[in-house]
Amino acid sequence: MARMLVIYKAPADPAAFDKHYFDVHIPLAKQLPGLKRYEVSKGPIVALAGADSPYLIGTLHFESIDAIKEAFASECGQACAADRRILAPDDEDVQMFLFEDQST
């Protein structure tokens, strides 16, 4: 399994962010081809080692990193990427990580 982790900093207008994220962005993202599961972590989120505490973390589960890349190459994926810019117009307001799970 692979995951896409999306970490949002606190928005200027939390109510508007939440409305758009939960009413528009999540329903759109749930149409991504190959998406297995979508999780949201929202407050309290505690950051360690001096980092700012994030506002919201979205975790998208896929079969592989290649499946994530294929999903975001699709029309729906491109729409999700464009919609993310409404939520976090500046790249410094969001962090994104792709990784594969490793069993230990």
Buried (B, 14 or more C-beta within 10 A) or exposed (E): EBBBBBBBBEBEEEEEBBEBBEEEBEEBBEBBBBBEEBEEEBEEEEEEEEEEEBBBBBBBBBBEBEBBEBBBEBEBBEBBEEBBEEBBEEEEBBBBEBEEEEEE
